[in-house]
Amino acid sequence: MMPAPLSDAFMLQGEACAALGSAFMGQLCRLLGTSDWPDTPLRTRYFAWKGDIGPSAQSLPPRLAGGQHALVINGDLLAGCPSTAAGR
């Protein structure tokens, strides 16, 4: 089960993204905040993170979203991602 502070951070980021007009990132963050994550090194690291992970501190949700976006831009992930599909 996802730690509550991590889930809360993703939900808050999802709301902020949606309010700023990024429906895709809003949905992605909300999905990440409510889903079970597979057992991966990323999950282990995020679930064990110490400290304030919210928007006023270490901001883990946008860091993960930024990493995902970099993978899309490099062509390594989600070739049909809405944020890059128009540019290809």
Contacts in CASP RR format, 6 or more apart in sequence:
PFRMAT RR
TARGET T0000
AUTHOR 0000-0000-0000
METHOD contacts of the structure
MODEL  1
MMPAPLSDAFMLQGEACAALGSAFMGQLCRLLGTSDWPDTPLRTRYFAWK
GDIGPSAQSLPPRLAGGQHALVINGDLLAGCPSTAAGR
1 36 0 8 1.000
2 33 0 8 1.000
2 36 0 8 1.000
2 37 0 8 1.000
2 47 0 8 1.000
3 47 0 8 1.000
5 53 0 8 1.000
5 54 0 8 1.000
6 33 0 8 1.000
6 46 0 8 1.000
6 47 0 8 1.000
6 49 0 8 1.000
6 53 0 8 1.000
6 60 0 8 1.000
7 33 0 8 1.000
7 34 0 8 1.000
9 53 0 8 1.000
9 54 0 8 1.000
9 55 0 8 1.000
9 60 0 8 1.000
9 61 0 8 1.000
10 29 0 8 1.000
10 30 0 8 1.000
10 32 0 8 1.000
10 33 0 8 1.000
10 34 0 8 1.000
10 61 0 8 1.000
11 29 0 8 1.000
11 30 0 8 1.000
11 33 0 8 1.000
11 34 0 8 1.000
12 54 0 8 1.000
12 55 0 8 1.000
12 61 0 8 1.000
13 26 0 8 1.000
13 29 0 8 1.000
13 55 0 8 1.000
13 59 0 8 1.000
13 61 0 8 1.000
13 62 0 8 1.000
13 65 0 8 1.000
14 25 0 8 1.000
14 26 0 8 1.000
14 27 0 8 1.000
14 28 0 8 1.000
14 29 0 8 1.000
14 30 0 8 1.000
14 61 0 8 1.000
15 26 0 8 1.000
15 30 0 8 1.000
16 55 0 8 1.000
17 23 0 8 1.000
17 25 0 8 1.000
17 26 0 8 1.000
17 29 0 8 1.000
18 26 0 8 1.000
18 27 0 8 1.000
24 81 0 8 1.000
24 82 0 8 1.000
24 83 0 8 1.000
25 65 0 8 1.000
25 83 0 8 1.000
28 65 0 8 1.000
28 68 0 8 1.000
29 61 0 8 1.000
29 65 0 8 1.000
32 61 0 8 1.000
32 64 0 8 1.000
37 43 0 8 1.000
37 46 0 8 1.000
37 47 0 8 1.000
42 64 0 8 1.000
46 60 0 8 1.000
46 64 0 8 1.000
49 58 0 8 1.000
49 60 0 8 1.000
51 57 0 8 1.000
51 58 0 8 1.000
52 58 0 8 1.000
53 59 0 8 1.000
53 60 0 8 1.000
53 61 0 8 1.000
54 60 0 8 1.000
54 61 0 8 1.000
55 62 0 8 1.000
68 77 0 8 1.000
68 78 0 8 1.000
69 83 0 8 1.000
71 77 0 8 1.000
71 78 0 8 1.000
72 78 0 8 1.000
72 79 0 8 1.000
72 81 0 8 1.000
72 83 0 8 1.000
72 84 0 8 1.000
73 84 0 8 1.000
79 85 0 8 1.000
79 88 0 8 1.000
80 88 0 8 1.000
END
